[in-house]
Amino acid sequence: MRILLMCAMLAASSDTALLKAFYTQVEGTDPEYGQVAIEKNDLPHREIEHFVWLIQVLAPGDASQWQRKLNAAVDPKHGSFRVTRATPEEERAVAEGKIVLQR
C-alpha cells in the first residue's frame, strides 16, 4: 500500500510544481485579499507563515507567470504578491504529507 501511495504521489508531482507566494498587504486594508486571490485561482495551497503560502500549480510552474496571475486577482491598492520556487525542504514536506495542501 505504501509503495502504491508513493508511486501516486510521484506521478502527481511530475505534473505539478510547488511555488511560494508572499503577500504584502497595504496598511489599513483587509488582509484576506491575499487568501481570496489564491482561492480565485483555485490552487491547492497552505499558509505556512503569516501572508506566506505554498501553492501547487501545473508544471513547469513559472513563478513570474503566477506572480502576474495572483496580482491580477487582487487590487494593487490592497496589496501585492511576490512568487518564488518553494525550497527543496518544503517540496519534501508536501510530498511526505507533513504539509497538507487544501483547496
N, C-alpha and C positions, 0 to 999 in steps of 0.2 A: 504494500500500500504506500509506504513512504517513497519507494522508487517511482511509482506512478505519479504521486504528487509532485516530486521533484522534476520529473520529465514535463509535466503540465506547466509548472512554473517557468521552466527554461524555455519552453515553446512560446509561452505568452510573453516572456521578457524580450525575445528576439523581435517581436512585433511592436514593442513599446520602448520608450525612453523615459528616464526619470529626471525631472528638472526641479530646480529650487526657485521659488518665486518670493521675492522680498517686496512687501508693500510699504510705501511711505505715505502716511496719512497727512493731509493738510490740516494744520492746527484748527481745532474748532469744528471739524466735520465728523460725521458718523463713521466710526472705524469699520462698520460692517460692509462698507462699499468694496473693500478688498475681497472679502469672502464671497460677496454676491458676484463679483466679476469672475471668480473661479467657477462658481456654480453655473453662471450663464454659459460658460464654455463646456459644461457637462464633463468635467475632468475628475477622474479619481484623484483624491487629494487627502492630505493630512496636515494640519497646522502643527509644526514641531516646536515653534517658538512664537512669541507674540509677533504677528504680522509676517511670519515666515512659513511658507507651505512647501511641501513636496507635492509635485503634480506629475501624473503619469500621462504621457502623450504618445501619439503614434511615432514610431521610428521614422526618420533618424532623430527627431526631436530637436529642431533648430531653436536654440534659446532666443535668438534675436527675433525670430518669427513669432514665438509665443509671447515675448515681451510686447510686441506690437498688438497682438490679439487681445491680451489682457488689458493693456492700456486703452484699447478701443472700447472695452466693455465698462470702463469707469471714466466719469467726467474728470478731466485734469484739475478742476477746482476742488475735487475731493481727495485726490491722491494719485499715485503712480506706482508702477511695478518696475522692478529690475529682475531679470531672469538669468540664471546660470545653470550649468550642469550640476546635478547632485554629486556629492562625494562618493567614492567607492564604498565607504563605510555606510552611508545612507542607502545606497543601492543594495548592499548586502543585508541591511536591517529589514528592508522591504521584502526582499526575496526570501528571507528566513521567517517572515511573519512577525518580527519584533515591532515593526511599524506597519500598521494595517491602514490601507487607504480606504476612503469612503467616497461615495458619490453624493 
